[in-house]
């Protein structure tokens, strides 16, 4: 019944959108200096109540405009307002490209009013948008700000460590979170040293972090979405930057191949970036005290390459071609790991001159390979090759919007793993997924409703999933908003990461079993997919013009999760086991923004449990309390100084206690093995009460001080002195039960970084 009501609502909404219109005013708003789009800017028709905000591409559309002449006014903080004349005739579409000049206001000032207007007009349940400037405000490990460091300060996100750490989002493991780069899925976005991701901060335009209750536009994952959009290269002038610090160096170049001109016409621009680490070399001298491994250095290395070519037309349509190659290396004395990810694709936006529907799409291909070699001669290998093709259509009404689309995904997995009993798990499989969705947003006075429906067909499994979603926001007053989000979710992809692994360096991928009989479980399994149900409620309060408060209680019910059977004893046993689970809690966020001062405070209280058919237990990432405090202050006559501080506190993670030890003899010599005089290996008997212990609490303070030297309008040098783990807290990394040795996370790490921009 609920699904029928949602479908009826969607059909009524679509019909209202295509009702006869007077005329349409649409266009794009750009930064006059660089040609970059102005996001979330205000655009209004002067003397009317008709107006809207620009999107990530600076695009806006104002439908149902009565016939007449108007002044179209575009405003954005940090820029001078501008007005242009537009004329509307019956059933006409007027397009305008608007270029804003920067004013004397600091350009990195956050546009609070624009964000607040967006909060009033969009549902945005469990959604946070992050810009490159906000990432740069974080104290940077090694003098280099990175998305991996910023994501961990967001409410509901738990980070498990500096080395081999992973991000867990509101009870979802990394494989249950989809990471998108310009519409392409990135399968392992974080390097083995947890400070850095594969994404270059200077290329980021916007990051949308959807921690739960997301709409039908996204699918194929049961927990969360991180959607990263990169910016275009400078359309007006050639420029770039060079940076270096003890951890890595990077370069970025960008500029026009065909310059953007305000009089009309298109442009072509490029952007390329490369970064390479050498902490494995510098640590031998600078951080010798931090090295526990016999190799004599911090054993991490990576190289990231990314390039983008943009073809933009004079009416807002554009085509992007992009490619990447990400490499990660770890060389411990007793283990080595290498992974390589490469791929490329295209995305486009098409704005027809005679239609109110805009079209965008993505086509991409990627390949990821990983191998872990340890001293036990049981290498682990995994690869996944995938392609994506998607089309989206958006139609704008006065108080409503319809978006619908289609998606085709295919991936080929090749996985091999041998456990300590020499039982081998192998899978070579090709999987295809087809999806279609429709999302309808309707404003009804102070109420905004956003029902959506996703149809996900897993072709290899012959399984069709109907996934209704619903988002609601009610603007009780100009400063008080209530919101709600819910939905059904499913996914096919599995990960080899085991919840008992303290250090998750090897991240392999598999697809779901093709037969229910492959699931080794005492629970009744009626599907070969992982599934979940989300429910989120939230309250947003603008306490003052600069002080915001947000609270969101949430619940995620994982009705089925499928894991690799790492404890397989016999070849006849299944490769998979199933579980169910719950994740619930409450997230608080307070942020204060002024021209010179910014602070951000979050507190998350959460519970993450799993039921394996025998007992309910907390997961290893079940962090009960998580606090993040971030502040940035600019000072000096020309704001040339910037001080940043970040403090994180997290209560201890669960682990399974040791019940005892025993003499483990594998009888390598058969029945003639002498067991009375020969000692076997030391075996460990774990407690039957899974994850009943708790590690010590984690806390860390990071500080940085940046000084900017400006030489000309476009040339500057930024010198950043930073210190990670400022008071040298001994946070536990892992504990070797056999040798009774404790290994801690990284100690205090001071650094100096230089960035030269031109």
Secondary structure, DSSP 8 states (H G I E B T S, - for coil): -HHHHHHHHHHHHHHHHTS--SEEEEEEEEETTT--B-TT-EEEETTSS-EEE--TTSEEEE-S--SEEEEEEEE-TTB--EEEEEEE-TTEEEEEEEEE-B-SS-TTS--HHHHHHHHHHS--TTEEEE-HHHHHTS--GGG---HHHHHTTSTTEEE--SBS--EEETTB-GGGEEEEETTEE-S--B-SBTT-BSS-GGGEEEEEEE-S---TTS-S-SSEEEEEEE----SSS-EEEEEE-SSEEEEEEEEEEE---TTS--EEEEEEEEEEE-HHHHHHHHSGGG--STTSS--EEEEEEEEEEEEE-TTS-EEEEEEEEEEEEEE-SSEEEEEEEEEEEEEEEEE-TT-SEEEEEEEEEEEEEEEEEETTS--EEEEEEEEEEEEEEEEE-SSEEEEEEEEEEEEEEEEEEE-TT--EEEEEEEEEEEEEEEEEEEEETTEEEEEEEEEEEEGGGTEEEEEEEEEEEEE-SSSEEEEEEEEEEEE--EE---TT-SS-----EE---SSGGGB--SS----SSEEEEEEEEEEEEE-SSSEEEEEEEEEEEEEEEEEE-TT--STTS-SEEEEEEEEEEEEEEEEEE-SSEEEEEEEEEEEEEEE-SS-EEE-TT--SEEEEEEEEEEESTTS-EEEEEEEEEE---EE--EEEEEEE---TTGGG--TTTS--EEEEEE-SSTT-EE---EEEEEEEEEEEEE-SSS-EEEEEEEEESTT----EEEEETTTTEEEES---EEEEEEEEE-
